[in-house]
Amino acid sequence: MIRDQFLLGMDNEIIVDLFAGGGGMSTAIEQALGRHSDVSVNHDEDAVSMHTANHPQTEHYRADVFEVCPYEATRGRAIGLLHLSPDCTHHSQAAGGQPRDRKIRALAWVGLRWAGMGKRRAPGRQPRVITLENVKQILQWGRLIAKRCKHTGRVMKLDGTVAAKGERVPVQEQYLVPDPKHAGRTWRRYVRELEALGHKVAWTTMISADHGDSTTRDRLALVTVWIRGEPWVIVDICLRMLTPRELYGCQGFPASYIIDRGHDGRVFSKSAQVRMVGNSVSPGPARALIWANCSDMAAWTLAELKQRERVAA
């Protein structure tokens, strides 16, 4: 919460933050515009509790994003900004050759549901600006195919076994991986659907460190090497795991951000804190993105704007 005093809900347009897990985008919105997100959605109970503790004026929905009705959530208000940060793990190259989940990869489609809400039932209420944050590999978003055994050419199953000769494996049991022949096909369709709704679509890549954040994370590991024909094992490389507070700091969150407890007093374990920062948006580049596209929605007073200009100089 960027101000100690609550703001009156007198804005002509509201801000919706879907997939509001760690709270990075909502923090960036407050830092850029001086106002809170009006509606936030996440399925995780702890994530919603932490978000509520830090953004108490936001109306929270703890539900699957596809279960929230845009018409009911907006209650007749026009959307100035709709932001989406769908799960990136099943698009990221960090997943390597691990199986991918089609449903998780398709989460971004919920944005079309909100983007098209004014087409028929609620003219004038559709989002004026839509932003989406993800790994750059989402540009390769395409269909999935079953992984094949290199030796037999048969379908691989999720349990690591190979299908028997002539066996038909249900798709939910297949080891699915991206189809390189159709890389980017679904992404291009996604863009066309947004353009069909009247949006001009553009994207770029942003590096957190260029906007004042740092996402470097040290890891302790056993490293085995060979020196002059003999095996050596390095058991201590003088690095340590960062604490949750340090991780949030590297991600760009303010030191005042509440990470150890929820709005109802529940205490978060260190593993829960690390999990939620791992799902968060880095506020630095998000702040620059929001200011560049939505500065007309800012709620800063003249004195606050002058102070921001002095700090920036």
Buried (B, 14 or more C-beta within 10 A) or exposed (E): BBEEEEBEEEBEBBBBBBBBBBBBBBBBBBBBBBBBBBBBBBBBEBBBBBBBBBBEBBBBBBEEBBEBEBEEBBEEBBBBBBBBBBBBBBBBEEBEEEBBEEEEBBBBBBBBEBBBBBEEEBEEBBBBBBBBBBBBBBBBBBBBBBBBEEEEEBBBBEEEBBBEEEEEBEEEBBBBBBEEEBBEBBBEEBBEBBEEBEBEEEEEEBEBBEBEBEEEBEEEEEEEEEEEEEEEEEEEEEEEEBEBBBBBBBBBBEEEBBBBBBBEEBEBEEEBBBBBBEBBBBBBBBBBBBBEBBEEBBBBEEEBEEEBEEEEE
